[in-house]
Amino acid sequence: MHPLARRSLALLVVIPLLAVLTVVSDHRFAAPPGPARDAPTAMVAMGDSTMSGEGAGDYEPGTDGENGDWCHRSRKATIDKTTVAGIDRTFNLSCSGANSEQVGLTDKFQNTEQSQAKRLAAIARVNRVAVIVVAVGANDDPRFSDVLNRCVQAWFERGADCTATLTDDWRGRVDRMVPKVEKALRDIRKVMDDEGYTERSYSLVVQSYASPVAPGVPGDLQNLAGCPLRTADMAWVRDTGVGILAQGVNTAANRVGARYLDLTQAGAKHEACTGGSNPDNEWFTRLTVDFDGLRDETRASHALQESFHPNAKGHEQIGRCLTDFLSTGARTATCVADEKGNLRAVSNPKAD
């Protein structure tokens, strides 16, 4: 091509481009979504009683029955015992009794509180959320707390093991739970996407559940003084119930590309009542009765709410394992005790 022709062609391309830039320069670009560059970094906990801190005591004002809010968010919850380098703020949105719908996007209120995903949006808008930890599913179709309540009732009635009737349908319950947990996790992803985050800009972690009970409880505690549960029922919860439940939670986590922390072995040798006359080594609450609450009609139905949940020591140990997990790039890990008896996250090489 002749040099003059090339120069003319270049002018034909450059002149319109300059015109466009001149017009654009007179208008401000819209600010990108998401928090400001200097926003504080944050870690957020979402889910049910396992994450809220039920059983640890020291509940945040307003969440211990005031005005009908029984979320029982503890200042000693797992998330408050989790340390991640560079995190400036920690938020606990969890609520005791929450199911997947209440964690996800919904207009329904639970314990007087708005959807956790909707509250996450407000946090993600002004904080740079780096970690979201979720524990949910047990209050959906499995209704795990109801299982334990039925087993206590079976102890009173001296009838058949309560879990004998669950064996055939437990996996079905968990299978029906999976899509509900998946939807809640996708709602969390959607909230973060709407606020300008990419999936790689934050870590979404889903954790399963630990067994609060185990066989081997001393006979003098297998009653209202500690753990009024039949031996076969405690064995089923530890050896079957939490394992199948964990498989379902893991399936949901996989479907949304979330990381997964397995807690099925987290309570081994530290379950409720296994310490006998010395409960100091236990990481789960025994049968716990709020006797003052029994005298109050508005609180009576929650008098046993803390029973068979991680206690303050349990939340501290799970937080130790979560800290360990978040310091790695592993996609999945299992919480197991180290040589000193403290929980550590052992990654699953096959999953990574």
C-alpha positions in Angstrom: 0.0 0.0 0.0 1.2 3.5 -0.8 2.5 5.4 2.3 0.0 8.2 1.6 -2.9 5.7 1.5 -1.7 4.1 4.8 -1.6 7.5 6.4 -5.1 8.3 5.2 -6.5 5.0 6.5 -4.9 5.7 9.9 -6.6 9.1 10.1 -9.9 7.5 9.3 -9.5 5.2 12.3 -8.0 7.7 14.8 -10.3 10.7 14.2 -13.6 8.9 15.1 -11.8 7.3 18.1 -10.7 10.8 19.3 -14.2 12.0 18.9 -15.6 9.2 21.1 -13.0 9.8 23.8 -13.8 13.5 23.8 -17.4 12.8 24.4 -16.8 10.2 27.1 -14.3 12.4 28.9 -17.1 14.9 29.7 -19.1 12.2 31.5 -18.2 10.4 34.8 -18.1 6.7 34.8 -20.4 4.9 37.2 -18.6 3.7 40.3 -17.9 -0.1 40.2 -20.0 -2.2 42.6 -18.6 -3.5 45.8 -16.9 -1.9 48.7 -14.3 0.9 48.5 -10.7 -0.1 48.0 -9.8 0.9 51.6 -12.9 -0.9 53.1 -12.2 -3.1 56.1 -11.9 -6.8 55.4 -14.5 -9.1 57.0 -15.3 -12.7 57.8 -19.0 -13.7 58.0 -20.7 -16.6 59.7 -24.1 -17.9 58.5 -26.3 -20.8 59.5 -27.9 -22.4 62.4 -27.2 -23.2 66.1 -23.9 -24.9 65.3 -22.6 -21.6 64.0 -24.5 -19.2 66.2 -22.8 -20.4 69.4 -25.8 -22.2 70.9 -24.6 -23.9 74.1 -21.6 -21.6 74.7 -23.5 -19.0 76.7 -22.6 -15.3 76.8 -25.2 -14.5 74.2 -25.4 -11.2 72.5 -28.0 -8.8 73.9 -31.2 -9.1 72.0 -30.7 -12.8 71.0 -31.6 -14.5 74.3 -35.4 -14.3 74.0 -35.8 -10.5 74.1 -38.8 -9.6 71.9 -39.0 -13.2 70.6 -35.4 -13.4 69.3 -33.9 -16.8 70.3 -31.0 -16.8 67.9 -28.5 -17.3 70.8 -25.5 -15.7 69.1 -22.7 -16.2 71.5 -19.5 -14.1 71.9 -17.8 -17.5 72.3 -19.1 -18.9 69.0 -16.8 -20.8 66.6 -16.4 -17.7 64.3 -15.2 -15.6 67.3 -12.5 -18.3 67.9 -11.3 -18.3 64.3 -8.3 -16.3 63.3 -7.5 -15.3 59.7 -4.6 -13.0 58.9 -5.7 -9.6 57.5 -9.3 -9.8 58.7 -10.5 -6.6 60.4 -14.0 -7.5 61.3 -16.1 -10.6 62.1 -19.9 -10.8 61.7 -22.1 -13.5 63.0 -25.5 -13.7 61.2 -26.3 -17.2 62.3 -29.4 -18.0 64.3 -30.3 -21.1 66.3 -33.0 -23.1 64.6 -32.4 -21.6 61.1 -33.0 -23.7 58.1 -31.8 -23.3 54.5 -34.6 -21.0 53.4 -33.8 -18.6 56.2 -30.1 -18.6 55.4 -30.9 -17.9 51.7 -32.9 -15.1 50.0 -36.4 -15.0 51.4 -38.9 -12.4 52.7 -39.8 -14.5 55.7 -38.5 -13.7 59.1 -37.1 -16.2 61.6 -36.8 -15.3 65.3 -37.8 -11.8 64.3 -34.8 -11.5 62.0 -34.5 -10.9 58.3 -33.0 -13.4 55.8 -29.3 -13.9 56.5 -28.4 -13.5 52.8 -30.1 -10.1 52.7 -28.1 -9.0 55.7 -24.9 -10.3 54.1 -25.6 -8.0 51.2 -25.5 -4.9 53.5 -22.2 -6.1 55.0 -20.6 -6.9 51.7 -21.4 -3.5 50.4 -19.3 -1.6 53.0 -16.8 -4.3 54.0 -14.5 -6.4 51.8 -15.8 -9.8 52.7 -13.0 -12.4 52.3 -14.4 -15.4 54.1 -18.0 -16.7 54.5 -18.5 -19.8 56.7 -21.8 -21.6 56.6 -23.4 -24.4 58.7 -26.9 -25.3 57.6 -29.1 -28.3 56.7 -29.8 -30.1 60.0 -33.0 -28.1 60.5 -34.3 -28.9 57.1 -35.7 -32.4 56.4 -33.4 -34.2 58.8 -34.6 -32.1 61.7 -31.7 -33.3 63.8 -32.7 -31.6 67.0 -36.1 -33.3 66.8 -34.3 -36.6 66.5 -32.5 -36.1 69.8 -35.7 -34.9 71.5 -37.5 -38.1 70.3 -34.6 -40.2 71.6 -34.9 -38.5 75.0 -38.6 -39.3 74.9 -37.8 -42.9 74.1 -35.6 -43.1 77.2 -38.5 -41.9 79.3 -41.0 -44.4 77.7 -38.5 -47.3 78.0 -39.8 -48.5 74.6 -38.0 -49.2 71.4 -34.9 -47.3 70.3 -36.0 -44.1 68.7 -33.5 -44.3 65.8 -34.8 -47.7 64.7 -37.6 -45.9 62.9 -35.1 -43.6 61.2 -32.9 -46.1 59.6 -34.9 -46.7 56.5 -35.7 -43.0 55.8 -32.7 -41.1 57.1 -30.8 -41.1 53.8 -34.1 -40.0 52.1 -34.4 -37.1 54.5 -30.8 -36.0 53.8 -31.4 -36.4 50.0 -34.4 -34.1 50.2 -32.2 -31.6 52.2 -29.4 -31.3 49.6 -31.2 -29.1 47.0 -32.3 -26.8 49.8 -28.8 -26.3 51.1 -27.6 -25.9 47.5 -30.1 -23.1 46.9 -29.1 -21.3 50.1 -25.5 -21.5 49.0 -26.4 -20.3 45.5 -28.3 -17.4 47.1 -25.1 -16.4 48.9 -23.2 -16.6 45.7 -25.8 -14.4 44.0 -25.6 -11.8 46.8 -21.9 -11.6 46.4 -22.1 -11.4 42.6 -24.7 -8.6 42.8 -22.3 -6.7 45.1 -19.5 -6.9 42.6 -17.5 -9.9 43.9 -16.1 -12.7 41.8 -16.1 -16.3 43.2 -12.3 -16.1 43.4 -12.3 -12.9 45.5 -13.7 -14.6 48.6 -13.7 -18.1 50.3 -17.0 -19.8 50.8 -16.7 -22.6 53.4 -19.4 -25.1 54.3 -19.0 -27.2 57.4 -20.9 -30.3 58.5 -21.9 -31.5 62.0 -20.3 -33.3 64.9 -22.0 -35.9 67.0 -22.8 -34.5 70.4 -23.3 -37.9 72.0 -21.6 -41.4 71.9 -22.1 -44.8 73.5 -20.0 -45.5 76.6 -21.7 -43.0 78.9 -21.4 -44.1 82.6 -24.7 -45.6 83.8 -25.1 -43.0 86.5 -25.3 -40.3 83.8 -27.6 -42.1 81.4 -30.5 -40.2 83.0 -31.8 -36.8 83.7 -28.6 -35.9 85.5 -26.7 -35.9 82.1 -27.7 -37.8 79.0 -31.1 -39.5 79.1 -30.5 -41.5 75.9 -30.4 -45.2 75.1 -27.1 -46.6 74.2 -28.2 -47.8 70.8 -29.6 -44.4 69.9 -26.3 -42.7 70.8 -24.4 -45.2 68.7 -26.7 -44.5 65.7 -26.2 -40.8 66.0 -22.4 -41.0 66.1 -21.9 -43.9 63.7 -24.7 -43.3 61.1 -26.7 -40.1 61.5 -24.0 -37.5 61.4 -22.0 -39.4 58.7 -24.9 -39.5 56.2 -25.8 -35.9 57.0 -22.2 -34.9 56.3 -22.4 -36.6 52.9 -25.4 -34.5 52.0 -23.8 -31.3 53.1 -20.7 -32.1 51.1 -22.7 -32.8 48.0 -24.4 -29.4 48.2 -21.0 -27.7 48.8 -19.5 -29.5 45.7 -22.4 -28.3 43.5 -21.6 -24.6 44.2 -17.8 -24.9 44.2 -17.6 -24.2 47.9 -14.9 -25.5 50.3 -15.9 -28.2 52.8 -14.9 -28.9 56.4 -15.9 -32.3 57.8 -16.8 -32.2 61.5 -17.9 -35.8 61.9 -14.9 -36.8 63.9 -14.5 -33.4 65.7 -16.2 -34.5 69.0 -14.5 -37.9 69.3 -13.9 -38.8 73.0 -15.3 -35.4 74.1 -19.0 -36.0 73.6 -21.6 -35.1 76.3 -21.4 -37.2 79.4 -18.3 -39.1 78.3 -16.2 -37.4 80.9 -18.2 -39.1 83.7 -17.8 -37.2 87.0 -15.5 -34.7 85.3 -17.3 -32.8 82.6 -14.3 -30.4 82.0 -13.0 -32.5 79.2 -16.4 -32.5 77.3 -16.9 -30.3 74.3 -20.7 -30.7 74.2 -23.5 -29.7 76.6 -25.3 -32.3 78.6 -29.1 -32.1 79.1 -29.3 -28.4 80.0 -32.4 -27.0 81.7 -33.2 -23.3 82.1 -35.2 -23.7 85.4 -35.8 -19.9 85.6 -37.2 -20.1 82.1 -39.6 -22.8 83.0 -41.3 -20.4 85.4 -41.9 -17.9 82.5 -44.5 -18.8 80.0 -42.7 -17.0 77.1 -39.4 -18.8 77.8 -40.6 -22.2 78.9 -40.6 -23.7 75.4 -36.9 -22.8 75.0 -35.8 -24.2 78.4 -33.9 -27.1 76.9 -32.6 -25.2 73.8 -28.9 -25.4 74.8 -28.9 -29.2 75.3 -26.5 -31.3 73.2 -24.7 -28.4 71.4 -21.0 -27.6 71.4 -20.1 -25.8 74.6 -17.6 -22.9 74.9 -14.7 -25.4 74.7 -16.2 -27.2 71.8 -16.6 -23.9 69.8 -13.1 -23.0 70.7 -11.8 -26.3 69.3 -13.9 -26.1 66.1 -12.6 -22.5 65.7 -9.1 -23.8 66.0 -9.7 -26.3 63.2 -11.4 -23.7 61.0 -8.4 -21.4 61.5 -6.1 -24.2 60.5 -8.2 -25.0 57.4 -8.5 -21.3 56.3 -4.7 -21.0 56.4 -4.4 -23.6 53.6 -5.6 -23.8 50.0 -7.2 -27.2 50.6 -10.7 -27.7 49.1 -11.7 -30.2 51.8 -10.4 -31.2 55.2 -11.5 -33.2 58.3 -11.2 -31.9 61.8 -9.3 -34.5 63.9 -7.4 -34.3 67.2 -3.6 -33.9 67.1 -1.1 -35.5 69.6 -2.0 -32.8 72.1 -5.7 -33.4 71.8 -6.5 -30.2 69.9 -8.5 -30.2 66.7 -6.6 -29.7 63.4 -7.7 -29.7 59.8 -6.3 -32.7 57.9 -6.8 -32.2 54.1 -8.3 -34.8 51.9 -5.8 -35.2 49.0 -8.3 -37.1 46.8 -10.7 -34.1 46.9 -8.0 -31.6 46.2 
